[in-house]
Amino acid sequence: MNALFPYSLRTLRVALLGFTLGAAGVARCAAALFLPAPVPTASFEAGMFHVDKYGSGKQTLVLIPGLASGPWIWNETIARLAPHFTIFAVALPGFDGRSASDRKSLFASFSRDFWAMLAEKSITRPVVIGHSLGGTLAISLAEEHPELLAGLVAVDGLPVFPMLANATPEQRAAMASQYSGMYSALDSTAALASERYYMSTIGTIRPELVEPTAQLEARSDMKAVAAWTKEDLSSDLRPQLERIVIPFLEIMPYNPADAKPPMNYSQEQTLAFYRSLVAGASRVSVVAIAPSRHFVMLDQPEEFEKEIERFLISVDRDSGNQ
C-alpha cells in the first residue's frame, strides 16, 4: 500500500499544519474542560515527566498522552477504571502548559525515567496505554524490556510514522526537520488556529469538543512539540517489533464519513495497513472503533473503554497462566 496512505490520522496532524497558518487571526477564548478532572491520590515528578496516581487496584496501568496533549484525554477512562486498577497518568514535558525539557534525546530520556519510576515506586509489570506519540513511546518501551510489562495498548500510535512507512532514514530525517521547523515557527495565535482546524477535521467527530480540545492542545510549548515531532518522524521501531512478546492491542479509529476522495479507503483496507505496520509483534491484534477520529477515547468513550477492559481481562488471564 502507498506510504502516503491518506487515512492515517497521525499522519494528517503534520500534513495539515501548512494549511492552518493562514487562519491565525481567529480570536482566543477561554478553554473549558469538557469532562471533570479526577482527583489524584498522589502526584510526583519522575525525571522529565509529571505523574498523577489514581486508584489502588492490583493491576497497574500507565497512561501516556499524545503530541501536545495532557492527561485530560484520559479523564473518562480514569473515572471508569480507577475503582478497579492503580493508574499512573503521565504528563510529558512541554505539553499541556508544562515546562519543556532541555534534554537532547527525548525518547531515550523518557525511557530512562520510565524504568527508573517503575523501580522507585515498586511498580510491577504494568500495562502501558499510549495515544498517538504516547503509543509510539509505549511500543518503544515494550521493545526494550517486555519482561517488565504485562501488556501494551497503542491508540492510533504506530512504530513508524505512517506517511513515511516506505521512506529511507534520510527521507524521514528530512521530513522531520521540515515539519519540526514549521511547529517551531508558530506563535500562540497560530498554534490555536492550527489546533482548531486539526481537531475539527482530524481530531474528533464531535463538534462540541473542537474548541475545548483545541484550547488545551494550544497550551503546549510549540518548540517542545517541534522537538517531539522531529524524534517521532525520524524513528522506525519496526525492526525490533519481534521483541514484543507480551499482549499488544492496537486501536484504530475509523470514520466512514471521511472515506471519500482522496481519503476513500475502506475500514478493511485501513485495518490491513495498520496490521502491516505492527506485523512484527507476535501477539498483536488490531481493532477498529467506528465512527471515530484520532481522539477515539473522546469520540467513542464507551466502546473504547470496553475494548480496554476486554484487553485487560485477557492480560490478567495470561498473567495467571504464567
N, C-alpha and C positions, 0 to 999 in steps of 0.2 A: 504493500500500500504506500502511496506517496508520503514522503516525510513531512510535507506541508499539510498533513491531514487537518482539514478545516474545523472539524467539530471538537477538537481538543480544547477544553475550557481553560486549562492552564496556559496553553499557547496564546490564547487571544488577549490575555491581560497585556502583554507587551506588544502584541500586534496592533492593538487598538490605541496604544499610547500616542502615536503620532497624530491620530485623528482628533484627539481631545484638546490639544494645546491651544487651538484657536477658540475654544469655548471658555477661556479663563475668566471672562467677565461676569460669570454667574455669582450672585451675591451669596455670602456665607450666612447661614442661620444656625441657631443653637442645635447641637446634637441631642437627640433624645433616645434614651435606651429603650429598645423595643421589647425587651424582656427584663424582668427583675434579676439583678445580680445576686447569686447565692452568697451567703456569709461564710467565709472560710473558717475552719477551726484552728488554722495556723498559717503563717506566712513567713517566708525566709528567702534569702539570696543564696543562689547556688552558682558561684562563679559569675559567668557573664549573664545569667538569666535569673528572673524572679519566679517564685513558685508559691501558689496558694494551695492549701491542703483542705480536702473535704472528706467527710465520712470516716468510717472505721471498719470497713468490711475486710474479710480475709484476703480476697484477691485485690491486687493493686493495679490501677490504671494511671498512665501518664499521658496527658493530653498536650499536643503541640499545635499551635495555630499556624496559619499560612502567612504569606507575604503581606506585610502591612497590617495584619490582624492582631487581635489580642484575645485573651481568654474569654471575652464576651461571646465569641462564636459558640462556645460550649455551654452557655448558661442553662439551656433547657436540658441538655444531655446530663449535666452535673446534677440538676434538680431531680432527674429521674433515677440516676444511678447511685448517687451518694448514699441513700439508705442501705445499699447492699454492697458497696465497694469502697475502698480507700482510693481517693483520687488526688493526683498531683497535677495541677494545671499550670503549664509553663507560659511565661511571658518573655518573648525574645527581645534582646536589646535593640533599641532604635524604633520599635513598633509601639503603637498604642500610647504614645506620649512618653515612653521611657527613653532614657539616655542611650545613645548609640555606643557600641563597643569600638575601641581603638585597636583591637587585635587584627592582625593581618589575615589570618586564615579563620574565617567564621565557622565553617563546617567542622574543622579539626578542633577548634576551641570548644564548640558546642559539645562535641563528642567527649572530650576530656572532662568537661564539667558535668556532663550527664552521668558518666560512670562514677565520678567522684561523689556525686549526690547519692547514687544508689548505695555506695559503700558507707558514707557518713550517716545516712538516715536508715540504714539496715533495711533497704527495700529489696525484697527477694522476688526475682522473676516477674516483673510487671508485664502487663500488656500495654504496648505503646500505640497510641492512636494519634495520627497526624493528618492535618488537612493541607493539601497543596504543597508548598515548601516544607511544611511540617511533616507531610507524608514522605517526602524525599529524605528528610533527616531521619525519620523512623526507619526507612529502608536501609540507610547507611549504618545505623546502629545495629540492626539485625544482621547485617553482613559482618560487622566487626566481632560481636560477641553474642551469637544466637543462644549460647548456653546460659546467658544471664537474663534472657527474656522468655516469657511464656507464649507470646503471640504478638502479631503486628497487624495493624489496620491502617491502610493508606486511603484517605478520602480524596479522590482526584489528585493524588500525588504519585509520581511515577519515577522510575530510576533514571530516566533521561528526559530532557525537555522535548515534548512530542514533535514540534516542528523541526527539531534538529536530530531526529532519530537516525537518519541516514547521513548526517554530516560528518566530516572529518574533525579531529580535535582542533585543527587550525580554524576551520569554519565556525565551530562552536565558540572558540575564543574570540573571534572577530565579531560575531553576533552579540556575545556577552558584553564586549566593550561598547558596542554601538548602543544597546538598549540601556546599559547602566549609565552611560553618558546622558541619555535623554532624561532618565529619572533624576540625575544629579542637578539638571538644569531647571527643574520645576520649583517655582515658589509656592507658597501656601495656597494662593488663589487658583493657580493652575493645577495643583495637586487635587484640590477639592473638585474642580471641574472634571478632571480625569477620572476620579473615583465615581462621581455621579454617572458619567457616561458608561463606565465599565459595569457598575452594579446594575444599571438599567438594561443593559444589553447582554451581559455575560454572567453577572454575579448571581442574580435572583430572578425568579418568575413572579415575585410578589411586589407589586409597585409600592406598597406602603413601607417596605423595608429599604427602598433605594436611598432615601435621604438619611435615615439614621445610620445605616451601614457606611455610606459614603463619608459622613461626618467623622465616624470613628476611624475609618481607614486613613483619612487625611490628617489625623493627628500624628501619624508616623513621620519620622525624620527621612526625607526623601534621599538624602545621601546614604543613609543606612539601607533604605530599600534598594538603592542602586548597588550597594556592596553585596547584599544578599543575592540580588538578581544576577550579578556577574558570576558569583560562585555557582549558583544554581544552573545557569545556562551552560557553564563550562564543563559541568560534571557529566559523567556517564557511568552509572553504577551497575550496568547490565553484566559486565564480565564477572562480577562477584556474586551474582544472584544465587548461584548454586550453593553458596554458604548458608543461605537462609533455609534451615531445615525445620523451623517452627511453623505453626499455622499462620497463614498470611492471607488477609482479606483485602482486596482492592475494591473500593466502592466507586462506581462510575455514574455520574449524573447524566441524564439524557432528557432533552425537551423536544418532543415531536414537533412543536410549533416552530422550532428553529431549523428543522430539517428541510430547508428549501434552498434553491440555488443561491450562492455556490456551496452552502453547507447542507447538502442533500444526502448525507449518509444515514442509513437506517440504524436502528438500535443494534441489530445483529452485526452490522458492519463495524460499528463503533466498538462493540464488545470484542470483536475479533482483533481490532487494532490494539486495544488495551491488553488483551491476553498475549499478544505477540511481544509486547514490551516487558511483561513480567514473567514470561515463559521459563526463564532460567531457574526460578524458585520451584522446588519440588512439591510444596504443599500449598500452593496459591490457588485461590478462587476469586473470580471477578463477578460482581453482581451489579446490575443496573437498578437505579431508582429513578422512576419517571412519573410525572414530569418534574424535572428539577434542572437547575443550572449549577454553577460551580459551588455555591454555598448550599449544598444539598441538605445539610443539617438544619438550615433555616427554612428551606422551601418545603421539605417533607420530614419534619421532626419525628413524627410517629413512626413512619416507615424506616427512617434512618436508625432510630433507637431500637426498633425491632431487629434490624439486621445486626446491630452491635450486640444486642442481648443474645441472639442466636449464636453468634460467633463466640461470645464469652462462655456460653454453656458448653460449646464444643471444646474450647480450650480447657475448661475445668475438667471435662470428661477425659480429655487427652492427658492432662497432668496427673489425673488419678490413676491412669493406666501405666504410668512410668515407674 
